[in-house]
Amino acid sequence: MPLVGSYTSPDGMTIRMKQLTRMVQGVRIELDTELSDEALRRSPNGLWQKQALSFHFEDKNGKEIHSVNTRKAPHMESLLSKSSVPGAKPGQMHWSYTFEYLPQNEPYRFILDGYSVDETDGTSVTFQPSKLKTKPVLFQSYGDAIKLKDFTIESSQGKDVSNNEGTLHITGKLLNEFDGSDWQLKDSMGKVYSLTPRGGISVSQSNVMDWKSGLLLLEGGGVTEKWFQLRAEKLNNIPDILTLTRTVVNHRYTNVDWAIAIMEQKL
């Protein structure tokens, strides 16, 4: 069944509904997205291909049927599979989602909740690692607030545990997504170290009525790790000065307002 409807977000993503297909194993929804020239400039060199959509379905009474990439808890979910393939030109993506169930012979709504896309960032903060424990430093960018709490040298988490890693201990509240973001440390001599994350991420439930604005919380990964960690391989000493930079942010947009009604007649 063809689906008709399109929407362009304030920050330059256009969504076009394409097709609904009912199969033995479930119901497939297909749609296309396209980024504007301005949005593409924020996501150069193929970063634009790293996207995610957030949406949900509601029945005619406003009751949730399914949610995809939501920060709502609890929520309904029956997504069987999804795929995203770049289109014929930069900024264009083809999407396919298969669900266990969607209603027939009664109306329901597709409601867009937001989307995320990798973009260049470049925000940085310079600090003295040895003083973080008594004087934490705040990193702020695109609505994210990350507190640098300590810097230590820890045993490697890789195959060679005899190696040491410079370990930045942090806490944080993120409006954006963490997965897909890229971090690095640079010392005073200009040497750059890529960072590997270690720890847990949960969703803040401080305001369940405004779940679209829910924050991700960076947490420790176990009893002995009370803070989230960013680890730098081959950094086996504590420099006098370091600069933390987020080179890529997985930018989450929730300033959207769009829904379409779907009514599939049973043959």
VOBA-1610 file (N, C-alpha, C; in pm, whole numbers, padded with zeros to 5 digits, always signed):
BEGIN
Met+00084-00118+00000Met+00000+00000+00000Met+00088+00124+00000Pro+00072+00216-00096Pro+00152+00339-00097Pro+00119+00426+00024Leu+00221+00490+00078Leu+00204+00585+00187Leu+00237+00725+00134Val+00154+00820+00168Val+00170+00955+00116Val+00191+01050+00234Gly+00295+01131+00226Gly+00321+01231+00330Gly+00469+01265+00334Ser+00499+01392+00356Ser+00638+01435+00368Ser+00647+01549+00468Tyr+00768+01568+00520Tyr+00791+01669+00623Tyr+00937+01711+00618Thr+00963+01840+00637Thr+01100+01889+00646Thr+01120+01952+00784Ser+01219+01903+00855Ser+01247+01951+00990Ser+01312+02089+00986Pro+01308+02163+01097Pro+01372+02295+01100Pro+01521+02293+01069Asp+01589+02180+01094Asp+01733+02172+01073Asp+01771+02096+00947Gly+01672+02073+00858Gly+01708+02032+00724Gly+01699+01886+00688Met+01621+01806+00760Met+01596+01669+00715Met+01455+01660+00659Thr+01442+01609+00536Thr+01311+01585+00475Thr+01282+01435+00479Ile+01161+01401+00525Ile+01116+01262+00534Ile+01000+01243+00438Arg+01008+01136+00357Arg+00902+01104+00263Arg+00857+00961+00286Met+00731+00942+00321Met+00676+00808+00339Met+00660+00742+00202Lys+00684+00610+00194Lys+00683+00543+00065Lys+00583+00427+00056Gln+00596+00330+00145Gln+00522+00205+00122Gln+00497+00130+00253Leu+00382+00066+00261Leu+00351-00031+00366Leu+00324-00165+00300Thr+00391-00268+00347Thr+00375-00402+00290Thr+00346-00501+00402Arg+00234-00570+00391Arg+00199-00672+00491Arg+00248-00808+00441Met+00324-00876+00526Met+00384-01005+00493Met+00347-01108+00598Val+00382-01232+00571Val+00354-01338+00668Val+00426-01311+00799Gln+00551-01266+00789Gln+00633-01248+00909Gln+00614-01114+00978Gly+00537-01023+00919Gly+00518-00893+00983Gly+00474-00787+00884Val+00491-00661+00924Val+00449-00547+00843Val+00571-00457+00821Arg+00599-00427+00694Arg+00716-00345+00661Arg+00673-00204+00623Ile+00742-00106+00682Ile+00725+00035+00650Ile+00851+00084+00581Glu+00836+00148+00465Glu+00950+00202+00393Glu+00936+00354+00379Leu+01046+00424+00393Leu+01048+00569+00379Leu+01186+00615+00337Asp+01193+00738+00286Asp+01319+00798+00244Asp+01344+00924+00326Thr+01472+00956+00347Thr+01509+01083+00408Thr+01614+01151+00322Glu+01620+01283+00333Glu+01719+01359+00257Glu+01760+01482+00339Leu+01890+01507+00345Leu+01943+01622+00417Leu+01961+01740+00322Ser+01935+01859+00373Ser+01956+01980+00294Ser+02106+02004+00275Asp+02139+02097+00186Asp+02279+02131+00163Asp+02346+02181+00291Glu+02273+02260+00367Glu+02329+02312+00493Glu+02354+02199+00592Ala+02259+02106+00603Ala+02277+01992+00693Ala+02392+01904+00648Leu+02409+01888+00517Leu+02521+01809+00464Leu+02655+01871+00499Arg+02662+02001+00502Arg+02788+02067+00538Arg+02828+02037+00682Arg+02731+02008+00766Arg+02762+01970+00904Arg+02807+01825+00914Ser+02787+01747+00807Ser+02819+01603+00809Ser+02900+01566+00685Pro+03022+01617+00671Pro+03102+01591+00551Pro+03164+01451+00554Asn+03222+01414+00439Asn+03303+01292+00428Asn+03228+01166+00472Gly+03101+01158+00438Gly+03025+01038+00466Gly+02966+01030+00605Leu+02990+01129+00691Leu+02929+01127+00824Leu+02777+01122+00815Trp+02720+01183+00710Trp+02574+01190+00695Trp+02510+01052+00685Gln+02587+00950+00649Gln+02531+00816+00638Gln+02501+00753+00774Lys+02557+00811+00880Lys+02537+00756+01015Lys+02421+00830+01080Gln+02302+00777+01057Gln+02178+00839+01103Gln+02093+00738+01178Ala+01996+00791+01251Ala+01893+00708+01315Ala+01765+00791+01324Leu+01652+00725+01308Leu+01522+00790+01320Leu+01455+00745+01449Ser+01379+00836+01510Ser+01300+00805+01629Ser+01154+00835+01598Phe+01067+00736+01621Phe+00925+00755+01594Phe+00845+00652+01671His+00714+00672+01673His+00626+00572+01733His+00491+00573+01663Phe+00415+00467+01687Phe+00279+00454+01634Phe+00180+00463+01749Glu+00068+00528+01724Glu-00041+00534+01821Glu-00171+00489+01755Asp-00257+00422+01833Asp-00387+00383+01779Asp-00482+00503+01783Lys-00607+00480+01744Lys-00703+00590+01732Lys-00736+00655+01866Asn-00704+00586+01976Asn-00728+00640+02110Asn-00604+00704+02171Gly-00498+00712+02092Gly-00375+00772+02142Gly-00287+00678+02221Lys-00318+00548+02218Lys-00238+00451+02291Lys-00120+00406+02206Glu-00005+00399+02268Glu+00118+00359+02198Glu+00107+00216+02147Ile+00149+00196+02022Ile+00155+00062+01963Ile+00298+00011+01961His+00388+00088+01901His+00531+00055+01897His+00612+00184+01903Ser+00733+00175+01954Ser+00827+00287+01951Ser+00962+00240+01897Val+01031+00330+01830Val+01163+00302+01774Val+01260+00410+01820Asn+01373+00368+01877Asn+01479+00460+01924Asn+01423+00566+02019Thr+01349+00522+02117Thr+01288+00615+02211Thr+01366+00619+02342Arg+01353+00730+02414Arg+01405+00740+02550Arg+01291+00729+02652Lys+01175+00689+02604Lys+01061+00669+02692Lys+01073+00535+02763Ala+01040+00532+02890Ala+01045+00408+02966Ala+00929+00406+03067Pro+00852+00295+03066Pro+00862+00182+02971Pro+00802+00221+02836His+00826+00136+02736His+00767+00161+02605His+00739+00028+02535Met+00656+00036+02432Met+00621-00082+02354Met+00719-00096+02238Glu+00761-00219+02212Glu+00857-00240+02104Glu+00838-00378+02042Ser+00824-00383+01910Ser+00814-00511+01842Ser+00884-00506+01706Leu+00992-00430+01700Leu+01068-00417+01577Leu+01142-00548+01549Leu+01115-00606+01432Leu+01180-00731+01393Leu+01311-00707+01322Ser+01315-00607+01234Ser+01437-00577+01160Ser+01429-00435+01105Lys+01547-00381+01073Lys+01552-00250+01008Lys+01675-00245+00920Ser+01670-00159+00820Ser+01785-00139+00733Ser+01786+00005+00685Ser+01905+00055+00655Ser+01920+00188+00597Ser+02030+00181+00493Val+01999+00233+00374Val+02090+00225+00260Val+02105+00365+00200Pro+02228+00411+00174Pro+02245+00541+00110Pro+02179+00545-00027Gly+02124+00660-00062Gly+02058+00676-00191Gly+02154+00713-00302Ala+02098+00762-00411Ala+02177+00790-00530Ala+02258+00918-00518Lys+02224+01005-00424Lys+02299+01129-00409Lys+02328+01152-00261Pro+02432+01230-00231Pro+02469+01255-00091Pro+02352+01313-00011Gly+02336+01261+00110Gly+02231+01308+00198Gly+02102+01228+00191Gln+02091+01139+00093Gln+01967+01062+00076Gln+01984+00922+00135Met+01883+00878+00211Met+01883+00744+00270Met+01749+00676+00245His+01755+00543+00222His+01635+00461+00210His+01625+00375+00336Trp+01507+00377+00399Trp+01486+00308+00526Trp+01377+00202+00512Ser+01396+00093+00588Ser+01295-00013+00593Ser+01287-00065+00736Tyr+01164-00073+00789Tyr+01140-00124+00925Tyr+01032-00232+00917Thr+01057-00345+00980Thr+00957-00452+00984Thr+00913-00475+01128Phe+00782-00471+01150Phe+00723-00486+01283Phe+00641-00615+01290Glu+00626-00667+01409Glu+00542-00786+01428Glu+00398-00757+01393Tyr+00352-00635+01425Tyr+00208-00607+01414Tyr+00184-00458+01389Leu+00089-00429+01302Leu+00026-00298+01289Leu-00120-00322+01255Pro-00211-00236+01301Pro-00355-00264+01286Pro-00401-00265+01140Gln-00507-00341+01117Gln-00581-00338+00991Gln-00725-00297+01020Asn-00786-00230+00922Asn-00927-00190+00931Asn-00955-00090+01043Glu-00853-00025+01092Glu-00874+00083+01188Glu-00758+00181+01176Pro-00783+00309+01196Pro-00678+00409+01175Pro-00575+00409+01288Tyr-00455+00445+01254Tyr-00350+00469+01352Tyr-00258+00575+01296Arg-00163+00622+01377Arg-00077+00732+01336Arg+00070+00697+01348Phe+00147+00742+01250Phe+00293+00744+01256Phe+00334+00881+01307Ile+00408+00886+01418Ile+00446+01013+01480Ile+00599+01022+01487Leu+00654+01122+01424Leu+00799+01142+01426Leu+00839+01206+01558Asp+00937+01145+01626Asp+00986+01197+01754Asp+01121+01267+01741Gly+01196+01237+01637Gly+01326+01301+01619Gly+01416+01218+01531Tyr+01540+01257+01525Tyr+01640+01184+01448Tyr+01777+01223+01499Ser+01878+01146+01462Ser+02016+01181+01496Ser+02104+01157+01374Val+02211+01235+01366Val+02305+01223+01255Val+02443+01266+01304Asp+02545+01195+01262Asp+02682+01232+01298Asp+02721+01364+01231Glu+02779+01454+01308Glu+02823+01584+01258Glu+02959+01619+01317Thr+03031+01706+01248Thr+03157+01754+01304Thr+03128+01843+01425Asp+03215+01834+01525Asp+03199+01916+01645Asp+03321+02005+01664Gly+03426+01954+01727Gly+03547+02034+01747Gly+03553+02103+01881Thr+03450+02091+01965Thr+03453+02151+02098Thr+03564+02086+02181Ser+03640+02169+02255Ser+03750+02114+02333Ser+03761+02186+02467Val+03832+02123+02560Val+03861+02182+02689Val+04001+02137+02730Thr+04081+02231+02780Thr+04217+02203+02825Thr+04220+02198+02977Phe+04294+02101+03032Phe+04293+02081+03176Phe+04427+02026+03224Gln+04447+02033+03355Gln+04563+01974+03421Gln+04519+01842+03484Pro+04559+01729+03428Pro+04511+01599+03476Pro+04533+01575+03625Ser+04646+01621+03678Ser+04678+01593+03819Ser+04588+01669+03916Lys+04517+01771+03868Lys+04435+01853+03957Lys+04285+01823+03945Leu+04248+01731+03855Leu+04106+01706+03832Leu+04035+01656+03957Lys+04104+01577+04038Lys+04038+01515+04154Lys+03987+01621+04251Thr+04060+01731+04263Thr+04018+01838+04354Thr+03950+01954+04282Lys+03979+01968+04150Lys+03918+02074+04071Lys+03865+02019+03939Pro+03747+01954+03943Pro+03689+01898+03819Pro+03668+02008+03714Val+03672+01966+03588Val+03656+02058+03475Val+03531+02019+03396Leu+03457+02117+03348Leu+03332+02092+03277Leu+03351+02108+03127Phe+03305+02007+03052Phe+03299+02012+02906Phe+03153+02030+02867Gln+03123+02132+02785Gln+02985+02159+02744Gln+02979+02180+02593Ser+02882+02115+02529Ser+02867+02129+02385Ser+02732+02073+02342Tyr+02657+02149+02261Tyr+02530+02103+02202Tyr+02435+02044+02307Gly+02430+02104+02423Gly+02339+02058+02527Gly+02393+01946+02614Asp+02514+01900+02586Asp+02577+01796+02668Asp+02664+01861+02774Ala+02663+01805+02894Ala+02747+01854+03004Ala+02822+01735+03064Ile+02954+01737+03051Ile+03038+01627+03097Ile+03141+01682+03195Lys+03147+01622+03313Lys+03241+01667+03415Lys+03361+01574+03419Leu+03480+01632+03402Leu+03605+01558+03410Leu+03645+01550+03556Lys+03648+01426+03612Lys+03660+01408+03756Lys+03799+01366+03802Asp+03870+01291+03719Asp+04001+01239+03761Asp+04074+01186+03639Phe+04206+01170+03654Phe+04287+01110+03549Phe+04388+01018+03615Thr+04387+00891+03572Thr+04476+00791+03630Thr+04538+00706+03520Ile+04636+00626+03558Ile+04695+00528+03468Ile+04646+00391+03512Glu+04580+00319+03422Glu+04521+00190+03453Glu+04576+00082+03361Ser+04564-00044+03406Ser+04605-00157+03323Ser+04518-00163+03199Ser+04578-00205+03089Ser+04506-00212+02962Ser+04390-00310+02970Gln+04282-00277+02897Gln+04168-00368+02885Gln+04182-00456+02762Gly+04292-00442+02688Gly+04314-00522+02567Gly+04380-00654+02598Lys+04434-00716+02494Lys+04494-00848+02509Lys+04619-00843+02595Asp+04697-00736+02584Asp+04821-00724+02661Asp+04794-00640+02786Val+04762-00708+02896Val+04725-00637+03018Val+04846-00571+03083Ser+04967-00603+03034Ser+05087-00539+03090Ser+05100-00394+03044Asn+05030-00358+02937Asn+05032-00220+02890Asn+04943-00133+02980Asn+04976-00007+02989Asn+04896+00087+03066Asn+04823+00184+02975Glu+04715+00238+03026Glu+04634+00333+02949Glu+04602+00455+03034Gly+04618+00572+02975Gly+04571+00691+03042Gly+04419+00689+03047Thr+04364+00710+03167Thr+04220+00692+03187Thr+04157+00820+03242Leu+04069+00879+03164Leu+03996+00997+03205Leu+03862+00953+03264His+03839+00987+03390His+03717+00949+03460His+03616+01064+03451Ile+03497+01033+03405Ile+03398+01139+03379Ile+03259+01099+03427Thr+03175+01197+03448Thr+03031+01178+03460Thr+02967+01273+03360Gly+02843+01245+03324Gly+02783+01333+03225Gly+02635+01314+03206Lys+02572+01419+03154Lys+02433+01416+03111Lys+02430+01462+02966Leu+02381+01375+02878Leu+02389+01400+02734Leu+02250+01417+02674Leu+02231+01525+02602Leu+02111+01542+02522Leu+02125+01465+02391Asn+02249+01455+02343Asn+02277+01384+02218Asn+02309+01238+02245Glu+02331+01163+02136Glu+02367+01023+02150Glu+02517+01011+02176Phe+02555+00907+02251Phe+02698+00886+02276Phe+02760+00799+02166Asp+02691+00692+02129Asp+02743+00605+02023Asp+02758+00684+01894Gly+02872+00669+01830Gly+02898+00742+01707Gly+02983+00865+01727Ser+02982+00920+01849Ser+03068+01035+01877Ser+03213+00990+01883Asp+03303+01083+01851Asp+03446+01051+01848Asp+03521+01149+01937Trp+03609+01094+02024Trp+03682+01173+02121Trp+03832+01152+02105Gln+03910+01255+02140Gln+04054+01239+02139Gln+04118+01329+02245Leu+04237+01288+02288Leu+04319+01368+02379Leu+04444+01414+02304Lys+04490+01534+02334Lys+04615+01585+02276Lys+04701+01641+02387Asp+04830+01603+02389Asp+04920+01656+02491Asp+04984+01787+02444Ser+05068+01845+02529Ser+05128+01975+02499Ser+05228+01970+02384Met+05272+01847+02348Met+05364+01831+02236Met+05291+01809+02104Gly+05157+01805+02111Gly+05077+01787+01990Gly+05046+01644+01956Lys+05087+01550+02040Lys+05057+01410+02013Lys+04910+01382+02045Val+04842+01312+01954Val+04698+01286+01966Val+04674+01140+02001Tyr+04583+01118+02096Tyr+04546+00983+02139Tyr+04396+00964+02117Ser+04360+00859+02046Ser+04218+00825+02034Ser+04170+00762+02164Leu+04041+00775+02189Leu+03984+00733+02317Leu+03882+00622+02299Thr+03887+00526+02391Thr+03792+00414+02392Thr+03704+00426+02516Pro+03571+00426+02501Pro+03483+00440+02618Pro+03470+00310+02696Arg+03447+00326+02825Arg+03424+00211+02912Arg+03328+00255+03023Gly+03217+00181+03037Gly+03121+00216+03141Gly+02980+00190+03094Gly+02884+00236+03171Gly+02743+00215+03140Gly+02674+00344+03105Ile+02563+00331+03029Ile+02483+00446+02990Ile+02337+00414+03019Ser+02270+00501+03092Ser+02128+00484+03122Ser+02053+00609+03081Val+01920+00602+03088Val+01835+00715+03050Val+01778+00778+03176Ser+01788+00909+03185Ser+01733+00981+03300Ser+01581+00974+03298Gln+01523+00946+03414Gln+01377+00940+03425Gln+01322+01054+03510Ser+01393+01167+03510Ser+01354+01279+03596Ser+01222+01342+03552Asn+01186+01329+03424Asn+01062+01388+03375Asn+00998+01292+03275Val+00918+01199+03324Val+00861+01096+03236Val+00760+01154+03139Met+00704+01273+03169Met+00607+01333+03079Met+00674+01401+02960Asp+00801+01433+02974Asp+00875+01500+02866Asp+00990+01409+02825Trp+00957+01285+02785Trp+01059+01186+02759Trp+01144+01218+02636Lys+01093+01299+02544Lys+01173+01336+02427Lys+01297+01416+02468Ser+01289+01485+02580Ser+01403+01562+02631Ser+01484+01484+02733Gly+01461+01354+02744Gly+01535+01271+02837Gly+01684+01274+02808Leu+01764+01261+02913Leu+01908+01269+02902Leu+01972+01132+02921Leu+02084+01110+02855Leu+02165+00992+02880Leu+02261+01022+02994Leu+02274+00928+03087Leu+02364+00943+03200Leu+02484+00850+03182Leu+02605+00906+03191Leu+02727+00827+03183Leu+02760+00778+03323Glu+02779+00646+03337Glu+02797+00586+03468Glu+02915+00489+03466Gly+02958+00450+03585Gly+03065+00352+03597Gly+03022+00216+03547Gly+03122+00133+03514Gly+03092+00002+03456Gly+03090-00112+03555Gly+03104-00084+03684Gly+03104-00191+03783Gly+03125-00136+03922Val+03136-00228+04018Val+03150-00187+04158Val+03276-00105+04180Thr+03385-00143+04114Thr+03513-00075+04132Thr+03530+00045+04040Glu+03435+00068+03951Glu+03444+00180+03857Glu+03321+00269+03875Lys+03334+00368+03962Lys+03217+00450+03993Lys+03190+00557+03887Trp+03289+00581+03798Trp+03272+00680+03694Trp+03294+00619+03556Phe+03233+00680+03457Phe+03256+00643+03317Phe+03402+00675+03283Gln+03458+00597+03188Gln+03598+00616+03153Gln+03617+00638+03003Leu+03712+00723+02969Leu+03763+00737+02833Leu+03911+00699+02841Arg+03951+00591+02771Arg+04085+00536+02786Arg+04171+00564+02662Ala+04293+00606+02687Ala+04389+00638+02581Ala+04501+00535+02581Glu+04502+00451+02478Glu+04608+00351+02466Glu+04742+00419+02439Lys+04847+00364+02501Lys+04986+00412+02486Lys+05013+00545+02555Leu+04916+00595+02628Leu+04942+00711+02714Leu+04967+00655+02854Asn+05093+00633+02886Asn+05127+00562+03011Asn+05191+00652+03115Asn+05170+00783+03102Asn+05212+00876+03206Asn+05105+00984+03219Ile+05118+01065+03321Ile+05021+01173+03342Ile+05085+01305+03300Pro+05048+01358+03184Pro+05106+01484+03136Pro+05064+01602+03224Asp+05140+01712+03211Asp+05104+01833+03285Asp+04974+01894+03230Ile+04959+01888+03097Ile+04843+01949+03031Ile+04788+01852+02926Leu+04655+01842+02918Leu+04588+01766+02813Leu+04470+01846+02761Thr+04436+01822+02635Thr+04318+01882+02575Thr+04224+01772+02528Leu+04101+01775+02576Leu+03997+01681+02533Leu+03915+01746+02423Thr+03899+01676+02310Thr+03821+01727+02198Thr+03720+01623+02152Arg+03598+01666+02130Arg+03500+01581+02064Arg+03499+01622+01916Thr+03554+01537+01833Thr+03565+01572+01691Thr+03436+01546+01615Val+03358+01446+01660Val+03231+01413+01596Val+03126+01397+01704Val+03010+01457+01683Val+02897+01441+01774Val+02783+01373+01701Asn+02721+01275+01766Asn+02600+01213+01713Asn+02483+01302+01756His+02454+01402+01673His+02363+01511+01710His+02218+01464+01705Arg+02150+01477+01816Arg+02010+01434+01827Arg+01918+01555+01816Tyr+01822+01545+01724Tyr+01726+01653+01701Tyr+01587+01605+01743Thr+01522+01682+01831Thr+01385+01649+01872Thr+01288+01763+01843Asn+01336+01869+01777Asn+01250+01983+01745Asn+01170+01956+01618Val+01095+01848+01621Val+01012+01809+01508Val+00865+01804+01551Asp+00776+01818+01455Asp+00633+01818+01485Asp+00559+01767+01363Trp+00544+01635+01356Trp+00482+01578+01236Trp+00422+01441+01267Ala+00306+01417+01212Ala+00240+01287+01222Ala+00154+01268+01098Ile+00135+01142+01057Ile+00042+01113+00948Ile-00050+00999+00991Ala-00170+01003+00940Ala-00267+00897+00967Ala-00251+00786+00864Ile-00262+00662+00909Ile-00254+00545+00821Ile-00380+00462+00841Met-00441+00421+00731Met-00561+00336+00737Met-00547+00229+00630Glu-00524+00109+00673Glu-00506-00003+00581Glu-00632-00089+00579Gln-00693-00101+00463Gln-00813-00182+00449Gln-00775-00329+00426Lys-00837-00417+00501Lys-00813-00559+00484Lys-00887-00608+00360Leu-00814-00676+00272Leu-00874-00725+00147Leu-00955-00851+00173
//
